[in-house]
Amino acid sequence: MSKDPHAKRFEIQRLVERSLDLAKCALLQEGSFLPGFIAVQPNGKYDIGVAAQGGSDGSNLLITRLRQKAVAENLRAAAVYRDVRVRPRGALEDVDAVQVVVELVSGESYNVFQLYRLDDEQLVFEEGPEVERVPSVIFAEAARMAAAAKRWWEFWK
């Protein structure tokens, strides 16, 4: 991946948009969805998958698998998306949202919450998703392993 900040921002934006598109299709067809992922190969091609089970167990299994995949296949980016309920600031009750955690191999990681509602079989995304910078969970292990390998190599020089 380019070190250009615009390229990184574009990759993040593209992963968030693609994750939201997949979630939207599932919501319109099923009314909910299992956690899913998008992994970006070094050549830019996407691997897309869905967890075998829902909830936090399904999300945790996906993240574990993406950590392994990041190390084995040198992924350049990844996103995990899931159906959640959140309480917006100032609200009295929880609302539906699509959560997308998107990460780059560089360590940049963002948590995105897109609020939605289903009205008369129509999906309505609220304006402007909530975005926050968070610590890496997918590529943190790959970075740690690369650093350990580098230390080993420098030790034997």
C-alpha positions in Angstrom: 0.0 0.0 0.0 1.2 3.5 -0.7 2.4 5.7 2.1 0.2 8.5 0.6 -2.3 9.5 3.3 -5.0 10.0 0.6 -4.5 6.4 -0.6 -4.9 5.1 3.0 -8.0 7.2 3.5 -9.5 5.9 0.2 -8.8 2.3 1.2 -10.5 2.9 4.6 -13.5 4.6 3.0 -13.8 1.9 0.3 -13.8 -0.8 3.0 -16.4 0.9 5.1 -18.7 1.6 2.1 -18.3 -2.0 0.9 -19.1 -3.4 4.4 -22.1 -1.2 4.7 -23.3 -2.4 1.2 -23.0 -6.0 2.3 -24.8 -5.3 5.6 -27.5 -3.4 3.8 -28.2 -6.3 1.3 -28.4 -8.7 4.2 -30.7 -6.5 6.3 -33.1 -6.0 3.3 -33.2 -9.8 2.7 -33.1 -11.2 6.2 -33.8 -8.3 8.6 -30.4 -9.0 10.4 -27.1 -10.6 9.5 -24.2 -12.6 10.9 -20.9 -10.9 11.4 -18.8 -10.7 8.2 -15.4 -9.6 7.0 -13.5 -8.2 4.0 -9.8 -9.0 3.8 -7.7 -7.1 1.2 -4.9 -9.1 -0.4 -1.6 -7.5 -1.3 -2.7 -7.3 -4.9 -5.9 -5.4 -3.9 -8.4 -8.3 -4.4 -11.0 -8.8 -1.7 -11.7 -12.0 0.3 -15.3 -11.8 1.7 -16.7 -14.1 4.3 -19.4 -14.5 7.0 -19.2 -16.1 10.4 -20.8 -19.4 11.1 -22.5 -18.0 14.1 -23.7 -14.7 15.4 -23.0 -12.5 18.3 -19.7 -11.7 20.0 -18.6 -15.4 19.6 -18.9 -15.1 15.8 -17.1 -11.7 15.8 -14.3 -13.1 18.0 -13.8 -16.1 15.7 -13.7 -13.8 12.6 -11.1 -11.5 14.3 -9.0 -14.6 15.3 -9.1 -15.9 11.7 -8.2 -12.5 10.3 -5.2 -12.2 12.6 -4.0 -15.6 11.3 -4.7 -14.6 7.7 -2.9 -11.3 8.1 0.3 -13.1 9.1 0.0 -15.9 6.6 -1.1 -13.9 3.6 0.4 -10.4 4.2 -3.0 -8.7 4.1 -2.9 -5.0 3.5 -6.3 -4.2 5.1 -9.3 -5.8 6.7 -12.8 -4.9 7.9 -15.2 -6.7 10.2 -18.9 -5.7 10.2 -21.7 -6.7 12.5 -25.3 -5.9 13.5 -25.3 -4.2 16.9 -27.5 -2.1 19.2 -26.0 1.1 20.6 -27.2 4.0 22.7 -26.4 7.3 21.0 -25.3 10.2 23.2 -28.3 11.8 24.8 -30.7 9.0 23.8 -32.8 7.1 26.4 -32.8 3.7 24.6 -30.7 1.6 22.3 -31.0 1.7 18.5 -29.9 -0.5 15.7 -26.5 0.1 14.0 -24.0 -1.5 11.7 -20.6 -1.6 13.3 -17.6 -1.7 11.0 -14.0 -2.1 12.4 -11.6 -1.3 9.6 -7.8 -1.6 9.8 -4.8 -1.1 7.7 -1.6 -3.0 8.0 0.1 0.3 9.0 -1.8 0.1 12.3 -4.5 2.7 11.5 -7.8 1.4 12.9 -11.3 2.9 13.0 -14.6 1.9 14.6 -17.6 3.1 12.6 -21.2 3.0 13.7 -23.9 3.6 11.1 -27.3 3.9 12.7 -30.2 2.5 10.8 -33.9 1.7 11.0 -36.3 -0.5 9.1 -39.5 1.3 8.1 -42.1 -0.6 6.1 -39.5 -2.9 4.7 -37.3 0.0 3.7 -33.8 0.4 5.2 -33.0 4.0 6.2 -29.4 4.8 7.2 -29.2 7.8 9.5 -27.0 10.7 8.3 -23.3 10.6 9.1 -21.8 7.6 10.7 -20.0 7.9 14.1 -16.3 7.3 13.6 -13.6 6.9 16.2 -9.9 5.9 16.1 -9.2 2.7 18.0 -6.2 0.5 18.7 -5.5 -2.2 16.1 -6.8 -5.7 16.9 -6.3 -7.5 13.6 -2.8 -6.3 12.6 -1.4 -5.9 16.1 -0.4 -9.6 16.2 1.2 -9.4 12.7 3.2 -6.3 13.7 4.3 -8.0 16.9 5.4 -11.1 15.0 7.3 -9.0 12.4 9.1 -7.1 15.2 10.1 -10.3 16.9 11.4 -11.7 13.6 13.4 -8.5 13.0 14.9 -8.7 16.5 15.9 -12.3 15.9 17.5 -11.5 12.6 19.4 -8.5 14.1 20.6 -10.7 17.0 22.2 -13.2 14.6 23.9 -10.6 12.3 
